[in-house]
């Protein structure tokens, strides 16, 4: 590859009420508020040394403006631009000064129609890792991954593996060996992005990493005490895929957030992807518990990188499938 994508970087989400978002993310989950104004709220985890990993923008309706990856150097952006041009994908450049705290950035409507951004520079800020006096709520440490609902998982898988330099850690097979879902990574963990079969393109969730499992449980207690019981959608539990301890939440605008802890290293060159059968009940929840219907059917709509209009949805190429659970 002529470029080096390092990791998941940030998400830019449109929300209706910034004060409601602040209460949920800062007071409830323990994000650090780096900066804000009447139309923007910039949040980061305690470990993060960049300006933000979550940018919430005031809008008339919830949607996803972009999901972003950090690259190693500025020249990586130009190499990515050449790749996308050769593939006939829509791109948009944002020059220095067009986005607060972020340097030159390249946006693309990827092979699945998702709005994806790449940047090399973001303003540095003080890392709060050892400011234990500031730890509250879920004590969110850092952004970890995106999970995206797309109509054709194999198409996304092939592009990100063959053209973008991602590697696969785990996948789910359906209808013979068709890929129903795949977990792909650049950093040496289970994933920076997962693709799951469904109506899309849509953003299913943004995952944030916590330092321990008790932080997930404590988050449930804090959210319940603040009146956010209906925001707790699924968990706590343990995934079979990734082995991670998880909790899924819905923010005041319906965007899904995963709190995540406990996956494993994937950096060995001889690491082989783990295959899961779609009907294995341990795949989604290692303890065998079913996910709610909302987890399969609901996700955040995404925008066109050129027009900012909502992307039209398409039905999946594989038949929608809920695992068969044995009771």
C-alpha positions in Angstrom: 0.0 0.0 0.0 1.1 3.6 -0.7 -0.6 4.8 2.5 -0.8 3.9 6.1 -4.2 4.1 7.9 -3.4 3.9 11.6 -6.7 3.6 13.5 -10.3 4.7 14.1 -10.1 8.5 14.7 -13.4 10.2 15.3 -17.1 10.3 14.5 -19.1 13.4 13.6 -22.8 13.0 14.6 -25.6 15.4 14.1 -27.8 15.9 17.1 -30.9 18.0 17.9 -30.2 19.2 21.4 -26.6 19.8 22.5 -27.5 20.3 26.2 -29.2 16.9 26.2 -26.2 15.3 24.6 -23.8 17.0 27.1 -25.8 15.6 30.0 -25.7 12.1 28.6 -22.1 12.0 27.3 -20.3 14.2 29.9 -22.3 13.8 33.1 -23.5 10.2 32.4 -20.6 8.5 30.6 -17.7 10.7 31.7 -16.4 12.1 28.4 -14.1 15.1 28.7 -15.6 18.2 27.1 -12.7 19.7 25.2 -14.6 22.6 23.8 -18.0 23.7 22.8 -20.1 26.5 21.3 -23.8 27.0 20.4 -23.6 24.5 17.5 -20.7 22.1 18.4 -19.7 19.9 21.2 -16.2 18.3 21.1 -15.6 15.3 23.3 -12.7 12.9 24.1 -11.9 10.0 26.3 -9.6 10.3 29.3 -6.7 8.6 27.5 -6.9 10.6 24.3 -4.3 13.3 23.5 -6.1 14.6 20.4 -8.7 17.3 20.5 -11.7 15.0 20.2 -12.9 11.6 19.1 -16.6 12.6 19.1 -17.9 15.8 17.4 -21.6 16.5 18.0 -23.1 19.1 15.8 -26.5 20.8 16.3 -28.9 20.0 13.5 -32.6 19.7 12.8 -32.5 15.9 12.7 -30.0 13.2 13.8 -27.6 11.7 11.2 -24.0 10.8 10.6 -21.9 13.4 8.8 -18.8 11.2 8.7 -16.7 8.5 10.4 -13.0 9.1 10.4 -9.7 7.3 10.4 -6.3 8.8 11.3 -3.5 8.2 8.8 0.3 8.3 9.5 1.3 11.3 7.4 -0.1 14.0 5.0 1.1 12.2 1.9 -1.1 9.3 2.8 -4.1 11.5 2.1 -2.9 12.1 -1.5 -2.3 8.4 -2.1 -5.8 7.6 -0.8 -7.3 10.3 -3.1 -5.6 8.7 -6.1 -7.0 5.3 -5.1 -10.5 6.6 -4.7 -10.3 8.5 -8.0 -9.2 5.3 -9.8 -12.2 3.5 -8.3 -14.7 6.2 -9.4 -15.7 7.1 -5.8 -16.9 10.6 -4.8 -14.3 12.6 -2.8 -14.2 16.0 -1.1 -11.1 17.8 0.3 -11.4 19.9 3.4 -8.4 22.2 3.7 -6.7 23.5 6.8 -9.1 25.9 8.6 -12.3 24.4 7.2 -12.7 22.2 10.3 -12.0 23.2 13.8 -9.0 21.4 15.4 -8.5 19.1 12.3 -6.0 19.6 9.6 -6.4 18.8 5.9 -8.8 16.0 5.4 -10.1 13.8 2.6 -13.7 12.6 2.6 -15.1 9.8 0.4 -18.3 8.0 -0.2 -16.9 4.6 0.2 -17.7 1.4 -1.7 -20.9 0.9 0.4 -22.0 4.5 0.4 -20.7 5.3 3.9 -19.2 8.8 4.4 -15.6 8.2 5.5 -12.9 10.7 6.3 -9.1 10.5 6.6 -6.9 13.0 8.4 -3.3 13.1 9.6 -3.4 16.0 12.1 -5.6 17.0 14.9 -4.7 19.6 17.5 -3.1 18.1 20.7 -4.6 18.5 24.1 -3.7 17.5 27.6 -4.2 13.7 28.2 -6.3 13.1 31.3 -5.3 9.5 31.9 -3.9 10.1 35.4 -6.4 12.8 36.3 -8.3 10.3 38.4 -10.1 13.1 40.1 -12.0 13.6 36.8 -13.0 10.0 36.4 -16.8 9.6 36.5 -19.6 7.6 34.8 -18.2 5.0 32.5 -14.8 6.6 32.6 -14.5 6.4 28.8 -10.8 6.0 27.8 -10.7 6.2 24.0 -12.6 5.6 20.7 -12.1 2.0 19.5 -14.2 1.1 16.4 -17.2 1.7 14.1 -19.8 -0.9 13.2 -21.6 -0.3 10.0 -24.7 -1.8 8.5 -24.2 -2.4 4.7 -26.3 -4.1 2.0 -23.3 -6.2 0.7 -20.8 -7.2 3.4 -18.6 -9.1 1.0 -18.2 -6.1 -1.3 -17.1 -3.9 1.7 -14.9 -6.7 3.0 -13.1 -7.2 -0.3 -12.5 -3.4 -0.8 -11.2 -2.8 2.7 -9.0 -5.9 2.7 -7.6 -5.7 -0.9 -7.5 -2.0 -1.5 -7.3 -0.3 2.0 -4.9 -2.7 3.7 -7.2 -3.8 6.5 -7.0 -7.3 8.0 -9.8 -9.6 9.2 -9.9 -10.9 12.8 -13.2 -12.6 12.9 -16.2 -13.2 10.5 -19.6 -14.8 10.4 -20.5 -17.2 7.6 -24.0 -17.6 6.2 -25.6 -19.3 3.2 -22.6 -21.6 2.7 -19.5 -19.4 3.0 -21.1 -16.0 2.3 -19.8 -13.4 4.7 -22.7 -12.0 6.8 -20.5 -9.9 9.1 -16.7 -9.2 9.3 -14.4 -7.5 11.9 -11.5 -5.7 10.2 -8.6 -3.8 11.8 -5.6 -1.6 11.2 -4.5 -1.2 14.8 -3.5 -4.5 16.6 -6.9 -5.2 18.1 -10.0 -7.0 17.0 -11.4 -4.2 14.9 -11.4 -0.6 13.7 -14.5 -1.3 11.7 -17.1 -4.1 11.5 -19.5 -4.6 8.6 -22.8 -6.3 9.3 -25.5 -7.4 6.8 -28.6 -5.1 6.8 -30.5 -2.2 5.3 -27.9 0.4 4.6 -25.6 2.2 4.4 -26.1 3.1 8.1 -23.9 3.5 11.1 -24.8 0.8 13.7 -22.7 2.1 16.5 -19.5 3.7 17.6 -17.5 1.7 20.1 -15.5 3.3 23.0 -12.9 1.4 25.0 -13.0 1.2 28.8 -10.2 0.1 31.1 -12.2 -2.5 33.1 -15.5 -4.4 33.2 -16.7 -2.7 36.4 -16.8 0.6 34.5 -19.5 -0.8 32.3 -21.6 -1.9 35.3 -21.0 1.4 37.1 -22.2 3.2 34.0 -25.5 1.3 34.2 -25.9 2.4 37.8 -25.1 6.0 37.0 -27.4 6.2 33.9 -30.2 4.6 35.9 -29.8 7.1 38.7 -29.9 9.9 36.2 -33.1 8.6 34.6 -31.6 7.1 31.5 -32.9 3.5 32.0 -34.5 3.5 28.5 -31.1 4.3 27.0 -29.7 0.9 28.1 -30.5 -1.2 25.1 -28.4 -4.4 25.5 -26.0 -5.8 28.1 -23.9 -5.9 30.0 -22.7 -9.1 28.5 -19.7 -10.8 26.7 -19.5 -11.2 23.0 -18.3 -14.5 21.5 -16.9 -12.5 18.6 -14.0 -10.4 20.0 -14.4 -11.9 23.5 -15.2 -8.3 24.6 -17.4 -7.3 27.5 -20.0 -4.9 26.1 -22.9 -2.5 26.9 -25.0 -0.9 24.1 -26.6 2.5 24.8 -28.8 4.8 22.8 -28.1 8.5 23.2 -30.8 11.2 23.3 -30.9 11.2 19.5 -31.0 7.4 19.1 -27.3 7.1 18.0 -26.0 3.8 19.4 -22.9 3.8 21.5 -21.0 0.6 22.6 -18.9 0.6 25.8 -16.3 -2.0 25.2 -13.6 -3.9 27.1 -11.6 -7.1 26.9 -10.6 -8.0 23.3 -7.2 -9.3 22.3 -4.1 -8.7 20.1 -4.1 -9.4 16.4 -0.7 -8.2 15.3 1.0 -11.5 14.7 1.6 -12.1 10.9 0.4 -15.7 11.2 -2.9 -14.8 12.9 -5.8 -16.5 11.2 -9.3 -15.1 11.1 -11.8 -16.8 13.4 -14.9 -18.2 11.6 -18.3 -18.2 13.3 -21.5 -19.9 12.1 -24.4 -17.6 12.0 -26.6 -19.9 14.1 -24.1 -20.2 16.9 -25.8 -18.5 19.9 -22.4 -17.7 21.5 -21.5 -15.5 18.5 -23.2 -12.3 19.6 -23.5 -13.0 23.3 -21.2 -15.7 24.6 -23.7 -16.5 27.3 -26.4 -17.2 24.7 -28.7 -14.3 25.3 -30.7 -12.9 22.4 -30.2 -9.3 21.2 -33.4 -7.1 21.0 -35.0 -6.6 17.6 -33.9 -2.9 17.7 -30.3 -4.0 17.6 -30.9 -5.7 14.2 -33.2 -3.2 12.7 -32.3 0.3 13.9 -29.2 2.3 13.0 -28.2 5.9 12.2 -28.7 7.3 8.7 -25.6 8.7 6.9 -25.0 11.7 4.7 -23.6 12.3 1.2 -20.1 13.8 1.5 -20.9 16.4 -1.3 -24.4 17.4 -0.6 -24.9 16.5 3.1 -28.2 15.0 2.2 -29.2 11.6 3.7 -28.1 8.6 1.6 -30.9 6.5 0.2 -31.0 3.0 1.8 -30.8 -0.3 0.0 -32.0 -3.8 1.0 -29.3 -6.3 1.8 -28.1 -8.8 -0.8 -28.4 -11.6 1.8 -31.7 -12.4 3.5 -32.0 -10.8 6.9 -31.3 -13.4 9.5 -31.6 -13.6 13.3 -29.7 -16.5 14.8 -31.6 -19.6 15.9 -31.2 -19.8 19.6 -31.5 -23.1 21.5 -33.4 -22.9 24.7 
